[in-house]
Amino acid sequence: MAGVETTDELHTYPHMLMLGIESSCDETAAAVVEECDDLQRPWQIRSNVVASQTAIHREWGGVVPELASRQHVRDICGVVEQALSDARVTLDDIGAVSVTQGPGLVGSLLVGLSFAKSLAASRDLPLVPVHHLAGHIESLFLHNGPLPLPAVVLVVSGGHTSLYLVPSLGTYQLLARTRDDAAGEAFDKVAKLLDLGYPGGPVIDMRAQSGNDRAVDLPVLRITHADRRTPSDPGRLDFSFSGLKTAVARLVAARQASGQHFSASEVDDLCASFQRVVVATLVDRTFGAARALGAASVGVAGGVSANSRLRAEALARGGGEGLPVFVPSLALSTDNAAMIAAAGLRRLHQGVVAGPDLNADASLVL
């Protein structure tokens, strides 16, 4: 990877203060995370500041990349200053800077990356590039402490739905991914079809609380039938949500063609039924991979991990199968810089630092 240097030497940085910067999409975030001596809680969040752009993009029904990058430019300095203030530290106390290199919107990524590179160069600090999804995985360790390994981790958000095996600290092996829409993207699109606003995940979760989750018969995609999956081929557990979204679109179109509208209770039922199918798909595939690979624990991270039904069903399934399940706090579920700082500390221990030619990568592979 251009601009990234690695060594075989493991490094120790006792009581290191890591400044993390995240700007991959529509949140400008900065955080200070301290490395501690406690093996059960090796990282402590000193500050975690997020400037959300939801109000800006709600008018357009989704994130507008150009608007997002412009707002990052406006917010980045103030967000970093606030993170330092909340942590009661100055730049003189910071030992390294970590930043999201990708994936994400390239204009947004470049704002955070340019700021981090300039800051690191001006203060002669190590610069640590971080993969956004590695940050989500490390949010589990940041909130819960060490997880029993190997762990199968579901990373589910508006832009990503992927399963990873974490066989050892700082190692991530892709098991499965979505072949089309991410789960969070499907939530947003269905909310738009139902005229519920943006973002769709929280409002569908809320409306589903009052609905009948069996009122609407929606399809569950099977990429490969369960009896054809093998432990050596967990990749057959890939996800797909475009068909489910299309099924909802057809219901809406049929109702509109009849000249009628869904009642409030019918919208609640549709939200509950849609959420039931999404969550069942996510949980079934995650625990299927965990069983196939003999995982010692399961993690669920990313923005959609804040969904109340997903949390409840994952924890219940884990209890039933005797497999511990870990989720991050709600503050660490959505995009934030504390998870980037934690992942940065992990990479810094592995000897990973970047040079001045580090560039953003919108399609960075983990």
Disulfide bonds with the S-S distance in Angstrom:
none
